């Protein structure tokens, strides 16, 4: 048995080595030296102290496009070049599939969702889901965002009071933000009250399944697992569906979350079916209604609809909570920007009162220029998904906006690639390119977005950023996320002042999502301790 497995393994490695010679080579593209045949630079990259640090260094040294050796000698093209990204994500979006490793890892915790669909199925998923994320529909969610933000605000006031300090208390803001956004997604996506903000989610099976999901699975992957994942692109997809049964921590954690999310989805759908209330406007009700209007051949299956629930729970709450956490982190170091936002809120409330409105409307939030500039700058410096993985479906040529010098001394402005070529889009690097964002691209400066010329070119779906991806597979819920961030940030900055505590160092770690942790306390999980005080 053991000898048979060894023979199969040797044969697979030999096949991979042969495949890597039957293609256009990237050997003339400059990049960092490989650390080993087995792991390439994968382990070094994953073990970097801060997300992006190595990419920023490589971009400075080689230009915005470079080559990195992956596992088993694979040559991977990395790029943050605007024209290359435009080509891969916009011009040829469906000709560059998600890499098998990314797709199958995502499938472990979202099932047969829009995130794992191939080109044909993705169009089907997107067509059915689009009505739930239209501008008119999103406006109906604003009262939920505002109510949830007020509940969080009251909880923080209670926590500050219990802290028995007149000048505020230190709290892990990310923890309660995550619980609040889970309550929000439950209400607007499923018309379902999770109620985890006030009860801390101690007895909530879904919260327990989600707690530290990505930290437990993707933060510290073993070398064998990294190598194992690199072979997935050579394994037939019907075989890969059995990955969820592997008896290892990562696979068990993902399987538990997906099973719990799907069971929660079934419960929600059954309760809605038994309800006599008609005309529900939550996302799942709209999705189901839109699905019924399609030809039977274009409809989503029950499994696909339940998989969208698992996806919405992940993408609809954890990413938004993380983005808000990083925003408060930056504002805690820039009190002058906090005050500028408060001044803008005061002016907006004055205008709303003059109209006879009790609260702010979506147009009011959109008209807060500096507040929106702060949100954009936070998303620029802290993209929650720092890299996106793609693979060429056919031989192609990648154009470059910034020519690069090769190892042989040539200056090139395009790169021929073969079918199957792996491409890593470095979102965190693109979001800091000086050629796009100016000489202060590494610094916090929301005012850059007050320049009307800044967003004339539009690579991503929002503010020329790649934070929500771009093109045909861009995040379908980006407008949802922006409106929620606007509503919550206004509430939290209007009522609280934030200071960064002395003696604390926050590090950005790549756990699938960009996760904040405290240096020296990584074993305590995701944390963002800030000193919070109530504004009288």
C-alpha positions in Angstrom: 0.0 0.0 0.0 2.7 2.5 1.1 4.9 1.6 -2.0 1.9 2.1 -4.3 1.3 5.6 -2.8 5.0 6.4 -3.2 5.0 5.4 -6.8 1.9 7.5 -7.5 3.5 10.5 -5.8 6.7 10.1 -7.8 4.7 9.8 -11.0 2.7 12.9 -10.1 5.8 15.0 -9.4 7.4 13.8 -12.6 4.3 14.8 -14.6 4.2 18.2 -12.9 7.9 18.8 -13.8 7.3 17.7 -17.4 4.2 20.0 -17.6 6.3 23.0 -16.4 8.7 22.5 -19.3 5.9 22.4 -22.0 5.0 26.1 -21.9 6.2 29.6 -22.3 8.8 30.1 -19.7 9.0 33.1 -17.3 12.6 32.4 -16.5 13.7 35.8 -18.0 11.2 37.7 -15.8 13.1 38.9 -12.7 12.0 38.0 -9.2 13.2 36.7 -5.8 15.3 33.6 -5.6 13.5 30.3 -4.9 14.1 28.9 -1.4 13.5 25.3 -2.3 12.1 23.1 -5.1 9.3 21.8 -2.9 8.0 25.1 -1.5 9.6 27.7 -3.7 9.0 31.0 -1.9 5.6 30.0 -0.6 6.6 29.5 3.0 8.7 32.6 3.2 5.8 34.7 1.8 3.2 33.2 4.1 5.5 33.7 7.1 6.1 37.4 6.5 5.4 39.5 9.6 3.1 41.9 7.8 0.8 41.2 4.8 2.3 42.9 1.8 5.7 43.6 3.1 7.4 41.2 0.7 5.3 42.3 -2.2 6.1 45.9 -1.6 9.8 45.1 -1.5 9.6 43.0 -4.7 7.7 45.7 -6.5 10.3 48.3 -5.6 13.1 46.0 -6.8 11.6 44.5 -9.9 8.8 46.8 -10.9 5.0 46.1 -10.6 5.3 42.7 -12.4 7.7 39.9 -11.3 8.1 36.1 -11.2 8.0 34.0 -8.0 8.8 30.3 -7.8 5.9 28.3 -6.3 5.8 24.7 -5.1 7.5 22.0 -7.2 9.3 24.6 -9.3 6.1 26.3 -10.7 6.7 29.7 -12.2 4.0 32.2 -11.0 3.5 35.6 -12.5 2.8 38.3 -9.9 1.5 41.6 -11.0 0.2 44.9 -9.6 0.4 46.6 -13.0 -2.8 48.5 -13.8 -3.0 47.5 -17.5 -2.2 43.8 -16.7 -5.0 43.8 -14.1 -7.4 45.5 -16.5 -6.7 42.8 -19.1 -7.0 39.9 -16.7 -10.1 41.1 -14.8 -12.0 43.2 -17.3 -11.0 42.6 -20.9 -10.6 38.8 -20.6 -12.4 38.2 -17.3 -13.8 34.8 -18.2 -10.6 33.7 -19.9 -8.7 33.8 -16.7 -10.3 31.4 -14.2 -9.8 31.3 -10.5 -6.9 29.0 -9.6 -8.0 25.5 -8.6 -6.4 26.0 -5.2 -8.4 29.2 -4.5 -11.7 27.7 -5.9 -11.5 24.4 -4.0 -10.5 26.0 -0.8 -13.4 28.4 -1.1 -15.7 25.5 -2.0 -14.8 23.9 1.4 -16.6 26.7 3.3 -19.1 28.1 0.7 -20.1 25.0 -1.3 -21.5 25.4 -4.8 -21.7 29.2 -4.5 -21.2 32.2 -6.9 -17.6 32.3 -5.6 -16.8 28.8 -6.9 -18.8 28.8 -10.2 -17.1 28.5 -13.5 -17.7 31.1 -16.3 -21.0 29.7 -17.5 -22.4 29.0 -14.1 -21.1 32.3 -12.7 -23.2 34.2 -15.3 -26.3 32.2 -14.2 -25.6 32.8 -10.5 -25.0 36.5 -11.1 -28.2 37.1 -13.2 -30.4 35.6 -10.5 -28.6 37.4 -7.6 -28.4 40.9 -9.2 -31.9 42.0 -8.2 -31.1 41.6 -4.5 -28.2 44.0 -4.8 -29.7 46.8 -6.8 -29.5 50.4 -5.6 -33.3 50.6 -4.9 -33.1 47.4 -2.8 -30.1 48.6 -0.9 -31.9 51.8 0.2 -34.4 49.6 2.1 -31.5 48.1 4.1 -30.4 51.5 5.5 -32.8 51.5 8.5 -31.4 48.1 9.5 -27.8 49.4 9.3 -28.7 52.4 11.4 -30.6 50.5 14.1 -27.8 48.0 14.4 -25.2 50.7 14.6 -27.2 52.4 17.4 -27.4 49.1 19.3 -23.6 48.7 19.0 -23.2 52.3 20.1 -25.3 51.7 23.2 -23.3 48.5 24.0 -20.0 50.4 23.8 -21.4 53.1 26.1 -22.4 50.4 28.6 -18.9 48.9 28.3 -17.2 52.3 28.9 -19.4 52.9 31.9 -18.6 49.5 33.3 -14.9 50.2 32.8 -15.3 52.9 35.5 -13.0 55.3 33.7 -14.2 58.8 32.8 -11.6 59.0 30.0 -12.7 55.8 28.3 -11.6 52.2 28.3 -9.7 49.9 26.0 -11.8 47.4 24.1 -11.3 45.0 21.3 -13.5 46.8 18.8 -13.3 44.1 16.1 -15.1 41.6 18.3 -18.3 43.5 18.7 -18.2 44.9 15.2 -18.2 41.3 13.9 -21.2 40.4 16.1 -23.1 43.5 14.9 -22.4 42.8 11.2 -23.6 39.2 11.7 -26.9 40.5 13.1 -27.1 42.9 10.2 -26.6 40.2 7.5 -29.1 37.9 9.3 -31.8 40.6 9.2 -31.2 42.1 5.7 -30.2 38.8 3.9 -32.7 36.4 5.6 -35.1 38.5 7.7 -33.8 36.5 10.6 -32.7 37.7 14.1 -29.5 36.1 15.2 -29.3 38.4 18.2 -25.6 37.8 18.8 -24.5 41.3 19.6 -26.1 41.4 23.1 -25.8 37.8 24.1 -22.2 37.5 22.8 -23.2 34.5 20.7 -22.2 32.1 23.4 -25.0 29.6 22.6 -25.2 30.3 18.9 -24.0 27.3 16.9 -23.3 29.4 13.8 -21.2 31.9 15.7 -19.2 29.1 17.3 -18.7 27.5 13.9 -17.5 30.8 12.4 -15.4 32.0 15.4 -11.7 32.3 14.3 -12.6 30.2 11.2 -9.8 31.6 9.0 -7.3 31.9 11.8 -7.7 28.2 12.6 -7.5 27.1 8.9 -5.4 29.4 6.8 -3.0 31.4 9.1 -0.4 28.7 9.8 -0.6 26.1 7.1 1.8 23.2 7.3 4.4 22.7 4.5 2.8 19.4 3.5 -0.6 21.1 3.1 0.9 23.9 0.9 2.6 21.3 -1.3 -0.6 19.2 -1.4 -2.7 22.1 -2.5 -0.2 22.9 -5.3 -1.1 19.5 -6.9 -4.9 20.1 -7.0 -4.8 21.6 -10.4 -3.7 18.2 -11.7 -6.5 16.3 -9.9 -9.9 15.8 -11.6 -12.6 18.0 -10.0 -14.9 15.0 -9.1 -12.1 13.7 -6.9 -11.5 17.1 -5.3 -15.1 17.2 -3.9 -13.9 14.6 -1.3 -11.4 17.0 0.2 -14.0 18.0 2.8 -13.7 14.5 4.3 -10.0 14.7 5.0 -9.3 14.2 8.7 -7.2 17.3 9.3 -8.0 20.5 11.2 -8.5 22.9 8.3 -10.8 20.6 6.4 -12.8 19.6 9.5 -13.3 23.3 10.5 -14.4 24.3 7.0 -16.8 21.3 6.8 -18.3 22.1 10.2 -18.9 25.7 9.2 -20.5 24.8 5.9 -22.7 22.2 7.4 -23.8 24.6 10.1 -24.5 27.4 7.6 -26.5 25.2 5.3 -28.5 23.8 8.2 -29.2 27.3 9.3 -30.2 28.2 5.8 -32.6 25.3 5.6 -34.2 26.3 8.9 -34.6 29.9 7.7 -36.1 28.9 4.4 -38.5 26.5 6.0 -39.7 29.1 8.5 -40.2 31.6 5.7 -42.2 29.0 3.7 -44.4 28.4 6.7 -45.0 32.1 7.3 -48.1 33.8 6.1 -46.3 37.1 5.7 -45.9 38.0 2.0 -43.7 40.4 0.1 -40.5 39.9 2.1 -37.7 42.1 0.8 -34.7 40.3 2.3 -31.9 39.1 0.0 -32.8 35.4 0.1 -36.5 36.0 -0.6 -35.6 38.1 -3.6 -33.1 35.5 -4.8 -35.7 32.7 -4.5 -38.3 34.8 -6.3 -35.8 35.8 -9.1 -34.9 32.1 -9.4 -38.5 31.0 -9.9 -38.8 33.5 -12.8 -36.0 31.9 -14.7 -36.3 29.1 -17.2 -35.9 25.8 -15.3 -32.5 25.2 -17.0 -31.2 28.5 -15.7 -32.4 28.2 -12.1 -30.2 27.6 -9.1 -30.5 24.3 -7.4 -31.5 24.0 -3.8 -27.9 23.2 -2.9 -26.7 26.3 -4.8 -29.2 28.6 -3.0 -28.1 27.2 0.4 -24.5 27.7 -0.6 -25.3 31.4 -1.3 -26.4 31.6 2.4 -23.0 30.3 3.5 -21.3 32.8 1.2 -23.4 35.8 2.4 -22.6 34.9 6.0 -18.9 35.1 5.3 -18.7 37.9 2.7 -21.5 39.9 4.2 -20.3 40.2 7.8 -16.7 39.3 8.4 -15.2 41.4 5.6 -17.3 44.5 6.5 -16.4 44.1 10.2 -12.7 43.8 9.3 -12.8 46.9 7.1 -14.5 49.0 9.8 -12.0 47.7 12.3 -9.1 48.9 10.2 -10.8 52.3 9.6 -11.1 52.9 13.4 -7.5 51.8 13.8 -6.4 54.5 11.3 -8.7 57.2 12.8 -7.4 56.4 16.3 -4.0 57.7 15.1 -5.5 60.7 13.4 -7.8 62.6 15.8 -8.0 65.6 13.4 -9.7 63.4 10.9 -12.2 62.2 13.5 -13.1 65.8 14.2 -13.4 66.6 10.5 -15.9 63.7 10.1 -17.9 65.0 13.1 -18.1 68.4 11.6 -19.4 66.9 8.3 -22.0 64.8 10.2 -23.2 67.9 12.0 -23.7 69.7 8.8 -25.5 66.8 7.2 -27.9 66.5 10.2 -28.6 70.2 9.9 -29.6 69.8 6.3 -31.7 66.7 7.1 -33.6 68.6 9.8 -34.2 71.5 7.4 -35.9 69.0 5.1 -38.0 67.6 7.9 -36.1 64.2 8.1 -35.4 62.5 11.4 -32.4 60.7 10.1 -29.9 60.7 7.3 -30.7 59.4 3.8 -28.3 57.5 1.4 -27.8 60.8 -0.4 -26.6 62.4 2.8 -24.0 59.8 3.3 -22.9 60.1 -0.4 -22.5 63.8 0.0 -20.1 63.5 3.0 -17.0 64.0 0.9 -14.4 63.6 3.6 -16.1 60.8 5.4 -16.2 58.8 2.1 -12.6 59.8 1.4 -11.7 58.2 4.8 -13.6 55.0 3.9 -11.8 54.8 0.5 -8.4 55.4 2.1 -9.0 52.7 4.7 -10.0 50.3 1.9 -6.9 51.3 -0.1 -4.4 50.7 2.7 -6.1 47.6 4.2 -7.7 45.5 1.4 -9.3 42.6 3.3 -8.4 40.2 0.5 -4.7 41.1 -0.3 -4.2 38.8 -3.3 -6.4 37.2 -6.0 -5.4 34.1 -7.9 -6.1 33.5 -11.6 -5.0 31.0 -14.2 -4.9 31.4 -18.0 -7.5 29.2 -19.8 -5.5 29.5 -23.1 -2.2 30.9 -24.4 -2.3 34.7 -24.2 -0.2 37.8 -23.9 -0.4 40.1 -20.8 0.1 43.8 -21.7 1.9 46.1 -19.2 1.4 49.8 -18.5 4.9 50.0 -16.9 7.6 48.2 -18.9 9.9 45.9 -16.9 13.5 44.9 -17.4 14.2 41.2 -17.8 17.1 39.2 -16.5 18.7 39.4 -19.9 18.5 43.2 -19.9 15.5 43.5 -22.3 12.8 46.1 -21.7 9.4 44.5 -22.4 5.8 45.8 -22.3 4.0 42.5 -22.7 4.5 39.0 -21.4 3.5 35.8 -23.5 2.0 33.2 -21.3 0.8 29.6 -21.8 -2.5 27.9 -21.0 -2.5 27.1 -17.3 -0.1 29.9 -16.3 -0.7 30.9 -12.7 -1.1 34.6 -12.0 -1.2 36.3 -8.6 -2.8 39.8 -8.6 -1.3 41.7 -5.7 -4.2 43.9 -4.6 -2.3 45.4 -1.6 0.6 46.4 -4.0 -1.6 47.9 -6.6 -3.4 49.9 -3.9 0.0 51.5 -3.0 1.5 52.1 -6.4 3.1 55.6 -6.5 2.3 55.8 -10.2 -1.4 55.6 -9.4 -1.7 57.1 -5.9 1.2 59.6 -5.7 4.5 59.7 -3.9 2.8 59.4 -0.5 1.1 56.1 -1.5 2.3 54.3 1.7 0.9 57.0 4.0 -2.6 57.7 5.3 -4.0 60.6 3.4 -7.8 60.6 2.8 -7.6 64.0 1.1 -6.1 62.2 -2.0 -9.7 61.2 -2.8 -10.9 64.8 -2.7 -9.0 65.3 -5.9 -11.6 64.9 -8.7 -8.9 63.7 -11.1 -7.9 60.8 -8.8 -10.8 58.5 -9.9 -10.9 59.4 -13.6 -9.4 56.0 -14.4 -11.5 53.2 -12.8 -9.9 49.8 -12.6 -12.0 48.5 -9.7 -15.7 48.8 -9.1 -15.1 51.5 -6.4 -12.8 54.5 -6.3 -10.3 53.0 -8.7 -9.4 50.5 -6.0 -9.0 46.7 -6.4 -10.3 46.0 -2.9 -13.6 44.7 -4.2 -11.9 43.1 -7.2 -12.9 44.2 -10.7 -14.6 43.2 -13.9 -16.9 40.3 -14.4 -16.2 38.6 -11.1 -16.1 41.8 -9.0 -17.8 41.6 -5.6 -21.6 41.6 -6.2 -22.2 43.1 -2.8 -19.8 46.1 -2.9 -22.5 48.7 -2.7 -24.0 46.9 0.2 -20.7 47.0 2.0 -20.0 50.7 1.3 -23.5 51.8 2.5 -23.2 49.7 5.7 -19.7 51.2 6.4 -21.1 54.7 5.9 -24.0 54.2 8.3 -21.9 52.5 11.0 -18.9 54.8 10.8 -21.0 57.9 11.1 -22.7 56.5 14.2 -19.4 55.4 15.8 -17.4 58.6 15.1 -20.3 60.9 16.1 -20.6 59.3 19.5 -17.1 58.1 20.4 -13.5 59.3 20.3 -10.7 56.8 19.6 -7.1 56.8 20.6 -4.4 54.2 19.9 -3.1 52.7 23.2 0.5 53.1 24.0 2.8 50.1 24.0 0.7 48.1 21.5 1.8 47.1 18.0 -0.7 45.8 15.5 0.5 43.4 12.8 -1.4 42.5 9.5 -1.5 38.8 9.0 -2.8 36.9 6.0 -5.4 34.4 7.2 -7.2 34.4 3.9 -8.4 37.8 5.0 -6.2 40.6 6.3 -6.4 40.0 10.1 -5.2 42.4 12.8 -3.3 40.9 15.7 -1.3 42.2 18.6 2.4 41.7 18.4 3.4 39.2 21.1 -0.2 38.1 21.6 -0.9 36.2 18.3 -2.1 33.2 20.3 -5.1 35.3 21.5 -6.4 35.5 17.9 -7.8 38.5 16.0 -7.6 41.7 18.1 -7.8 45.4 17.7 -7.6 47.1 21.1 -8.5 50.8 21.0 -9.1 53.3 23.7 -12.7 54.4 23.3 -14.3 57.3 25.2 -17.9 58.7 24.9 -18.3 62.1 23.5 -20.5 64.1 25.9 
